[in-house]
Amino acid sequence: MTDPNRETTAPSTDPSSGTADLTARLVAWGQELLAVHARLRDALEVAREAVATADGAASRADGDPRRLLGLYCHGFCQALEGHHRGEDDNVFTALLDLRPDLAGVVAELQRDHRMLDHLLGELSRAVDADADAATLERHLDGIDAVMETHFRYEEKRLVDALDEPALAAALSGTDRRAALGPLA
């Protein structure tokens, strides 16, 4: 998902090149957002595969398919929730301090976060209740639809803002996982 035409130079180790360090870090924040979104898409696919594997399968030597389903679905839920919590607590706060013109965009993204939290809670409850594969697939379909629309909007509206030097400075010292979740 990395744009091959985008500058990806590693940070300079020369202390006199502070600008080069900031530029390299700027690119990393925008690219990191794209990479995390790709990993979350992959995690959703793993959860879908777990639903398909668990559907009608009996206990096997490599583990109970229903137990594995719970592991993958709950893991996906935690990864997506952690990503949105990090954005809300770190990235969006820093972004709004520097770019108040993006308040409407951030408010819309935070509404999506709340909707996704609700959908993830419903999926988690369905997994815990041993719902059938068709029910779990419907939950995953709903999450997928909202998540994909959310990611595309966020990528379109925020990647350039994440590349601004002032935002990189504001987020300097912030751990990637604190800012973008456990898959960063």
Summary of the structure (lengths in Angstrom):
residues: 184
radius of gyration: 18.8
end to end distance: 14.4
largest distance: 63.1
contacts: 551
relative contact order: 0.17
helix: 77%
strand: 1%
